[in-house]
C-alpha cells in the first residue's frame, strides 16, 4: 500500500469533483478560446436566424398591420364624408320643408284674414242696415208718440180746464196752447 508521505498515483489525476477549488469553469483560461469560438458561432447563427427568418416575418406582420390601419382609416374617412354629405342633404331638405311650411302658413293666414275681413264687412253692412231700419222705426214711433202726446196733452188739458172752470174749451184753442208751450 501506499506510504505515508508518498505522492498519489497517476490514476487519480482526473476524478470528477476533485477540482473543486480551481474556480468557475467559464473563466478557466484553458477553455476560454473554445468558449469564444462557440459564442461567436452561436451569435452568428442566432443573428442569421433572426435577420433571415424571424425579423422579415415580424416586419411583414407590422407592414400588414400598418396597411390595414391605413385602409381602415381611409374607409372611415370615406364613411365620414358620406355621413357628412347625408347630414348636409338632410339639413337642406329640412330647411326647404320649413320654408314651404312657413310659406303655406303665411298663405293660409292671409286667406283666413281676407275671409274674416270679408265676413266682417258683410256683418257690418247687415248691422248698418239693421241700425238704419231701427233708427227709422224709432223715428216713426217717436213721431207717433209725439203725436199721441199732443193728443193726450190736448185731452188732458181740455179735461183739466173743464173741471176747473166747468166750461169745455174748443179743441183748436187747446192744440194752439199746447203747441206754444212745446215750442219754448
Secondary structure, 3 states (H helix, E strand, C coil): CCCCCCCCCHHHCCCCCCCCCCCCHHHCHHHHHHHHHHHHHHHHHHHHHHHHHHHHHHHHHHHHHHHHHHHHHHHHHHHHHHHHHHHHHHHHHHHHHHHHHHHHHHHHHHHHHHHHHHHHHHHHHHHHHHHHHHHHHHHHHHHHHHHHHHHHHHHHHHHHHHHHHCCCCCHHHHHHHHHHHHHC
